[in-house]
Amino acid sequence: MLFQHAFLETRWRFLIGLVVLPVSAAFVVLSYPQVMALSQSVTPATGTAIGREIAESMELAKTYDGYFWSQWFRQNGAQLGGLFAAIIGTGGLLSQAASARLFTLSLPVSRERLLAARAAAGLSQMLALTVVPALVIVLVSPLVSRSFPLLDALVYAIGAFAGCAVLFSLAFFLSSMFGNVWTPVVLTMCAGAVLAALDQITGADRFSLLQMIHGESYFHGLGVPWPMLLLSMLVSSALVYAGIRHFARQDF
């Protein structure tokens, strides 16, 4: 009952994501023939940083696995997943109108159980938003005479889920501090931007949240980043627990 109520609370954000992400993934698949034709007919200049990035993308596009990793798992899918993690994670009881919040808190359950159910519902939604687009890639790829391994798609999806769970949990925690719905979203996206900047500055590899979301180590044949997956689970759990405890201690 609590899980269902929490799930319905963010159902429209989830349903929008469940349309946007799989459709975007299918569009990337169907664009492959055009990208292949373009990569064979254009030679980018490599004298500038932008030119080198374009050349790298075109080199990756010579194989279907490289094309899809660079266009979806490293770019579009990761960005959209992070955005919806922040959007679904925000809100909650503190952002509700006073009358609605008092009604919810009057239910014969503890605040901890209410918040735990909301966290569980949100994380289940994020799992769907990372796994479903990966399955769409596998199913739609034959339309362009290509195939994408199901195991690879699921490995990328699990890495993306673990990373997006951290962003969701951060937004969840911030929602226990701010009554404004959009403040946690903005702060969470700023945190993602800071992590991206730190990756560029420090060249983080083994313990990089963004590289785990992108599935970079798996793509380059270095296997599943188990230490980072475990660390992400611990951070997510700590943020959710902190958010629940902070809200439970508030006096209203």
C-alpha positions, -999 to +999 in steps of 0.1 A: +000+000+000+027+025+010+048+015-020+019+019-044+011+053-029+047+064-033+048+051-068+017+070-078+032+102-063+058+104-091+040+084-118+038+112-143+076+120-141+083+083-145+059+078-174+074+108-192+108+093-188+095+058-198+085+074-232+114+098-237+143+074-230+132+044-250+121+066-280+155+084-279+173+051-278+153+038-308+161+070-326+198+066-321+195+030-335+176+041-366+201+070-372+230+045-375+229+041-413+230+079-418+259+083-393+278+056-411+274+072-444+285+106-430+316+091-413+328+076-446+324+108-465+337+134-441+372+138-428+372+162-398+401+185-390+420+174-359+439+206-353+413+217-326+398+201-296+364+200-312+378+185-343+396+158-323+363+149-305+345+147-338+372+125-352+370+102-321+333+099-324+335+091-361+362+065-354+340+048-328+311+049-352+329+025-375+317-004-353+281-007-341+291-013-305+314+017-305+287+039-321+261+030-296+283+033-266+295+067-277+261+081-287+239+066-261+256+051-230+283+078-229+261+108-240+224+109-245+213+080-223+236+091-194+224+127-196+187+119-198+191+093-170+208+118-147+181+144-154+152+120-146+170+107-115+171+143-102+135+150-112+121+117-097+142+120-065+130+155-057+097+164-041+083+143-013+064+152+018+082+184+026+072+200-007+035+190-003+009+215+007+005+217+045-029+201+045-017+172+023+014+167+044-006+166+076-030+141+061-002+118+050+016+121+084-017+112+102-016+077+086-009+049+112+027+044+099+060+060+109+076+087+089+106+064+084+083+039+066+067+065+045+100+079+033+115+044+028+086+034+006+091+066-015+128+058-019+121+022-029+095+034-054+118+060-069+147+035-072+125+009-089+114+036-114+150+045-121+158+008-126+131+006-152+143+038-169+178+024-174+169-012-183+140-006-207+160+016-231+188-010-231+163-037-241+149-014-268+184-012-283+186-050-285+151-053-300+154-024-325+189-031-338+179-058-363+159-031-381+193-016-393+207-051-399+228-050-367+227-067-334+236-056-299+244-083-272+218-085-245+245-091-218+264-060-228+231-039-228+223-052-193+258-045-179+257-009-192+222-006-178+232-018-143+262+007-143+239+035-154+214+026-127+240+025-099+252+059-109+218+074-114+208+060-080+234+082-064+219+113-081+184+102-072+195+097-035+212+131-035+180+147-047+160+127-022+183+139+006+181+175-005+143+172-007+143+166+031+160+200+035+142+222+009+104+227+005+109+241-030+106+213-056+132+227-081+160+235-057+170+199-052+169+193-090+192+223-097+216+214-069+218+177-080+225+187-116+251+211-104+267+183-085+268+162-116+285+191-135+311+194-107+318+156-109+323+159-147+347+188-142+366+169-116+369+140-140+384+162-166+408+178-141+420+148-122+416+122-149+398+099-125+395+064-138+388+035-114+367+055-089+348+077-113+310+079-109+305+093-144+327+067-161+307+040-143+275+055-156+290+055-191+302+019-188+337+031-199+357+003-183+335-024-197+336-009-232+374-009-231+376-045-220+385-038-184+354-056-170+326-046-147+338-018-122+327-038-091+344-015-065+327+016-079+293-003-080+297-012-044+308+023-034+278+038-053+254+014-034+269+025-001+267+062-010+231+059-022+221+040+010+238+066+032+221+095+014+186+079+016+191+071+053+203+106+060+173+121+042+149+098+061+164+107+095+165+144+087+129+145+078+118+123+107+134+147+132+115+178+118+087+192+140+054+196+121 
